C-alpha cells in the first residue's frame, strides 16, 4: 500500500471516528460536548492531509507578472510539474491581455521540489490556454478555448514534444464549430489507455440555468460534449449536449482516467462527476465534490477535485477548496481549505486545476477568482 493511500485510509478512519465518537450523549445533555459530523459541503470535520500551504512556489521569468491559469499536471516520466499561465492575463479570456497579443511562452515545466523552470515554450500558438495533460511519453497537450479577433487562432488542441516542438493540432484555427473536425471552446484533453484522444468541448453551458436557456444554447449550436479522436488525430465519435440528464453536460471542464480505464468528467455546471466507458456509455456519477473545475486521479485511485466556482449565486453554502475521496465511493475523506476572500464570504476562493505528485504533495492552479488572494499562478500544499 502506498504512503498516500495509507494516509487517506487513516483520514477515512478518523472521519468515521468523528461520526461515531463525537456525537453528543443524550444522557449528558447540557454538557460542553457537542455533535460534530464530517460535512462535505463546508469541509468542517474533514481532515486536511496537506496542511502546509506554500504560495509563490514556482518561478516566473524576470520581468513577467503572473496571469491566471486553469491547468496543471504531473509528468509521468520524471514526476515534475507541467502547467501554464495566461501570459499575464488575470482573466479567463475575452478582450484585454491574452497570449495572442502578449506572445510570451505560456507553458512551463517546474522542478517539483524547487519550483525552478525546467522548460518554457508555446509563444505565438495560443489565445487562452485552458486544459493541460501530459501523456505517458511526456508529450504535453494543451487546449486553447478562446479565439482571437481576426479568427486565425484558438478553439484548438495542441500537442507538443517534451521540449516544445508542435507535433499535432486538432480543430480549425480560430473557427469554432460543432461539426466533426471543429471544436468550440475546448476545456480539457486527455489521452486514453489505447492512445485515443478525448477532448471536453464547450464552456458556456454552466451559465444556462433554465430550460429556455438550454434550448437556446442548443439551437445556437453551442457545445457540451466529449469528442474522441484516433491517436493520429482522426475524428472518431462524440457524445453529449447541453443539458442536465446523464449523457448531457453543462461545461465538461476536466477529464481523467482511473485504473479501470473509466473516463471521469467534471461536469461543472451540473455539480457532479460523470463516469463513462471509452465508447461513451454512462456508468456512474459522484455528487459529493462540489462545483468542480479541476480533477486528478492518482495511480492508487484517489480522486482529487478542486471547486473554484461555488458562490452564493450559483452553488450556495458550498465551500470552495480541494476535496479528496476514493473512486469506489461518493464520500469525502480529505479537504484542503480555500483562500479566504471578501469576494466570497464564508465560501472562500480556490484554484481551477489540481495535481498530486508521488509524495502526496498537492498543487493548485489559481484561476481568475483566486489569483489575487494566492499572489501567484501556482500554490503547493505539502504533506507536512
C-alpha positions in Angstrom: 0.0 0.0 0.0 1.4 3.4 -0.9 2.1 6.1 1.7 -0.6 8.3 0.1 -3.3 5.7 0.2 -2.3 4.7 3.8 -2.7 8.4 4.7 -6.1 8.6 3.1 -7.4 5.5 4.8 -6.2 6.9 8.1 -8.2 10.1 7.3 -11.2 8.0 6.5 -10.9 6.1 9.8 -10.6 9.5 11.5 -13.8 10.7 9.8 -15.6 7.6 10.9 -14.4 8.2 14.5 -15.7 11.7 14.3 -19.1 10.4 13.3 -19.3 7.8 16.0 -17.2 9.2 18.8 -18.0 12.9 18.9 -21.8 12.9 18.9 -23.4 14.3 22.0 -24.6 11.8 24.6 -28.3 12.3 25.1 -27.8 11.3 28.8 -25.3 14.2 29.2 -27.4 17.0 27.6 -26.3 20.4 28.7 -22.6 19.4 28.9 -19.9 21.0 26.8 -19.8 18.0 24.4 -21.4 18.9 21.0 -22.2 16.9 17.9 -19.5 17.1 15.2 -20.0 15.4 11.8 -17.9 15.5 8.7 -19.5 17.9 6.3 -18.6 17.7 2.6 -20.4 21.0 1.9 -18.4 23.1 4.3 -15.4 20.8 4.9 -16.0 21.0 8.6 -14.8 18.0 10.5 -12.9 16.6 7.4 -9.1 16.3 7.9 -6.7 18.3 5.8 -3.9 15.9 4.7 -1.8 18.7 3.2 -1.7 21.4 5.9 1.4 23.3 4.8 0.4 25.9 2.1 3.3 27.3 0.1 2.3 30.4 -2.1 4.6 31.9 -4.7 6.1 28.4 -5.0 7.1 28.4 -8.7 9.5 30.6 -10.6 8.4 33.2 -13.2 10.9 34.6 -15.8 12.3 38.0 -14.8 10.1 40.9 -16.0 6.9 38.9 -16.2 3.8 39.1 -14.0 1.6 36.1 -13.1 -1.5 35.6 -15.1 -4.4 33.2 -14.3 -4.5 29.6 -15.2 -6.8 26.6 -15.0 -4.4 23.6 -15.7 -1.6 21.7 -14.1 -0.4 18.1 -14.4 2.4 15.8 -13.3 4.9 14.3 -15.8 4.7 10.5 -15.6 8.3 10.2 -16.8 10.0 12.1 -14.1 7.4 13.4 -11.6 7.9 17.1 -12.2 5.1 19.6 -12.7 3.7 20.9 -16.0 1.4 23.9 -16.1 0.8 27.2 -18.0 -0.1 30.8 -17.1 -2.1 33.1 -19.4 0.7 35.4 -20.5 0.0 37.9 -17.7 -3.8 38.0 -18.1 -5.8 37.8 -14.9 -9.0 36.9 -16.7 -10.2 33.7 -18.4 -10.4 35.0 -21.9 -12.1 37.7 -23.9 -10.7 41.2 -24.6 -7.6 42.6 -22.9 -4.3 40.9 -22.4 -4.0 37.3 -23.7 -1.4 35.0 -25.3 -2.2 36.3 -28.7 -1.4 40.0 -28.1 1.3 39.2 -25.5 3.0 36.2 -27.1 5.3 35.1 -24.4 5.9 31.4 -23.6 2.9 30.2 -21.5 3.8 26.6 -20.9 6.1 25.7 -18.1 7.8 22.7 -16.6 8.8 23.2 -13.0 11.0 21.2 -10.7 8.5 19.9 -8.1 11.0 20.4 -5.3 12.4 23.8 -6.0 10.0 25.5 -8.4 12.8 26.0 -10.9 11.9 26.4 -14.5 12.9 23.3 -16.5 11.1 24.0 -19.8 9.2 27.1 -21.1 7.7 27.2 -24.6 4.5 27.8 -26.6 4.8 31.5 -27.6 2.7 32.6 -30.6 0.4 29.5 -30.6 -2.4 30.3 -28.1 -5.0 32.9 -27.3 -6.2 31.5 -23.9 -4.8 28.1 -22.7 -7.2 26.1 -20.7 -6.6 22.4 -20.1 -3.3 20.6 -19.9 -2.3 16.9 -20.0 1.0 15.0 -20.1 0.8 11.6 -21.8 2.9 8.5 -21.0 5.7 9.6 -23.4 6.0 13.0 -21.8 4.2 14.9 -24.6 2.3 17.9 -23.5 -1.3 18.6 -24.7 -2.9 22.0 -24.1 -6.3 23.3 -25.2 -7.0 26.8 -26.4 -10.6 27.6 -25.6 -10.9 31.2 -26.9 -10.4 32.7 -30.4 -8.7 35.9 -31.4 -10.3 38.9 -33.1 -9.1 38.0 -36.6 -10.3 34.4 -36.5 -6.9 33.0 -37.1 -6.1 31.4 -33.7 -7.9 29.5 -30.9 -10.5 26.8 -30.4 -7.9 24.1 -30.9 -5.9 21.4 -29.0 -2.1 21.4 -29.5 0.3 18.5 -28.8 3.9 19.4 -28.1 7.0 17.3 -27.6 8.7 17.5 -24.1 11.0 20.2 -25.5 8.3 22.3 -27.2 8.1 21.0 -30.8 4.5 21.3 -32.1 3.5 17.8 -33.2 -0.2 17.9 -33.8 -3.2 20.3 -33.7 -6.9 19.4 -33.5 -9.7 21.7 -34.6 -9.7 24.6 -37.1 -7.7 27.6 -36.0 -9.9 30.4 -35.0 -13.1 28.8 -36.3 -15.4 27.4 -33.6 -18.0 24.9 -34.7 -19.9 21.8 -33.8 -19.3 19.7 -36.8 -16.7 16.9 -37.0 -13.2 18.5 -37.3 -14.1 21.6 -35.4 -14.0 22.5 -31.7 -15.9 25.2 -29.8 -14.3 26.3 -26.5 -12.3 23.1 -25.7 -11.8 22.9 -22.0 -9.5 19.8 -21.5 -7.8 16.9 -23.3 -6.6 13.5 -22.2 -5.0 10.5 -24.0 -6.8 7.2 -23.2 -5.2 3.8 -22.4 -5.2 2.8 -26.1 -3.8 6.2 -27.3 -7.2 7.6 -28.4 -7.6 11.3 -27.7 -10.6 12.7 -25.7 -11.5 16.4 -25.7 -14.0 18.1 -23.4 -15.6 20.7 -25.6 -17.9 23.6 -24.7 -17.5 26.1 -21.8 -20.8 28.1 -22.0 -23.3 25.6 -20.6 -22.5 26.3 -17.0 -24.4 29.6 -17.2 -27.6 28.1 -18.6 -29.9 27.7 -15.6 -33.3 27.3 -17.3 -34.9 25.1 -19.8 -35.2 28.0 -22.2 -31.6 28.9 -21.9 -30.6 25.3 -22.6 -32.8 25.1 -25.6 -31.4 28.4 -26.9 -27.9 27.2 -26.4 -28.6 24.0 -28.3 -30.3 25.9 -31.2 -27.2 28.1 -31.4 -25.0 25.0 -31.9 -23.1 25.6 -28.6 -21.4 22.5 -27.4 -21.2 20.4 -24.3 -19.6 17.2 -25.5 -16.8 14.7 -25.4 -15.0 14.3 -28.8 -12.9 11.2 -29.4 -10.1 11.2 -31.9 -7.7 8.4 -33.0 -4.1 8.6 -31.9 -3.3 10.2 -35.2 -6.0 12.9 -34.7 -8.8 11.5 -36.9 -12.3 12.2 -35.7 -14.0 9.1 -34.4 -17.1 9.9 -32.4 -18.6 12.2 -29.9 -21.3 12.2 -27.2 -23.2 14.8 -25.1 -25.0 18.1 -25.5 -26.0 20.9 -23.2 -28.4 19.6 -20.5 -28.8 18.0 -17.1 -29.5 14.4 -17.9 -26.8 11.7 -17.8 -25.1 11.9 -21.2 -25.5 15.7 -21.1 -23.3 18.3 -19.6 -23.2 22.0 -18.6 -19.5 22.7 -19.2 -17.4 19.4 -19.1 -14.4 21.2 -17.5 -11.9 18.4 -16.8 -11.0 14.8 -17.7 -9.2 11.9 -16.0 -9.0 8.1 -16.4 -8.9 5.8 -13.4 -7.1 2.5 -13.2 -10.1 0.6 -14.6 -10.0 2.6 -17.8 -13.1 4.6 -16.9 -13.3 8.2 -18.1 -14.2 10.7 -15.4 -15.7 14.1 -16.4 -16.0 17.1 -14.2 -19.5 18.4 -15.2 -19.1 21.7 -13.6 -22.4 23.4 -14.2 -24.3 20.3 -13.0 -22.2 20.0 -9.8 -21.2 16.4 -10.4 -18.6 13.9 -11.7 -19.8 11.7 -14.6 -18.2 8.4 -15.3 -18.2 6.7 -18.8 -16.5 3.9 -20.6 -14.3 4.6 -23.5 -17.1 4.4 -26.0 -19.3 7.0 -24.3 -21.6 4.7 -22.3 -22.7 6.2 -19.0 -21.6 4.2 -15.9 -22.0 6.2 -12.7 -21.9 9.6 -11.0 -20.5 11.3 -7.9 -22.2 14.2 -6.2 -20.1 15.0 -3.0 -17.3 17.0 -4.7 -19.0 20.4 -5.3 -18.9 22.6 -8.4 -15.8 21.0 -9.9 -13.2 22.8 -12.1 -10.2 20.5 -11.8 -9.8 16.8 -11.4 -6.8 14.5 -10.7 -6.9 10.7 -10.1 -3.7 9.1 -8.6 -2.3 5.7 -9.6 -3.9 4.2 -6.5 -7.4 5.6 -7.4 -7.7 8.5 -5.1 -9.8 11.3 -6.5 -8.7 14.9 -6.0 -11.1 17.7 -7.2 -10.9 21.5 -6.8 -14.0 23.6 -6.5 -13.2 27.2 -7.7 -16.7 28.3 -8.7 -19.1 27.7 -5.8 -20.6 31.0 -4.8 -23.9 32.2 -3.2 -25.4 32.9 -6.6 -24.7 29.6 -8.3 -24.0 27.0 -5.5 -25.0 28.4 -2.1 -23.2 27.3 1.0 -20.7 25.0 -0.6 -17.2 26.0 0.4 -14.5 26.2 -2.3 -11.4 24.0 -2.0 -9.9 20.6 -2.7 -12.0 17.5 -1.9 -10.5 14.0 -1.8 -12.1 10.6 -2.0 -11.7 7.2 -3.5 -13.0 6.2 -6.9 -15.3 3.5 -5.4 -17.3 5.7 -3.1 -19.1 9.0 -3.2 -17.5 10.0 0.1 -15.1 12.8 1.0 -12.2 11.8 3.3 -9.9 14.8 2.9 -10.5 18.6 2.4 -7.9 21.3 1.7 -9.5 24.7 2.5 -9.6 27.7 0.2 -8.1 31.1 0.5 -10.3 33.5 2.5 -11.7 36.4 0.5 -14.2 39.2 0.9 -15.4 38.5 -2.6 -16.9 35.2 -1.4 -17.7 35.4 2.4 -17.9 32.0 4.1 -17.1 30.2 0.9 -13.6 31.4 0.1 -11.8 31.2 -3.3 -9.7 28.4 -4.7 -7.9 27.5 -7.9 -9.2 25.7 -11.1 -6.6 23.0 -11.6 -5.2 20.3 -9.3 -2.4 17.7 -9.4 -0.7 15.4 -7.0 2.9 14.3 -7.0 4.3 10.9 -5.9 4.9 12.1 -2.4 1.3 13.3 -2.0 2.1 17.0 -2.3 -0.9 18.8 -4.0 -0.6 21.6 -6.5 -3.3 24.1 -7.3 -3.5 26.2 -10.5 -5.0 29.5 -9.5 -7.8 30.9 -11.7 -9.2 34.4 -12.0 -11.2 34.1 -8.8 -8.2 33.1 -6.6 -5.2 34.7 -8.4 -5.2 37.8 -6.3 -5.6 36.0 -3.0 -2.9 33.5 -3.9 -0.4 36.0 -5.2 0.8 33.7 -8.0 -0.5 31.2 -10.5 0.5 28.1 -8.6 0.2 27.0 -5.0 1.8 23.9 -3.3 0.2 22.1 -0.4 2.8 20.0 1.3 2.0 16.8 3.2 3.8 18.3 6.2 
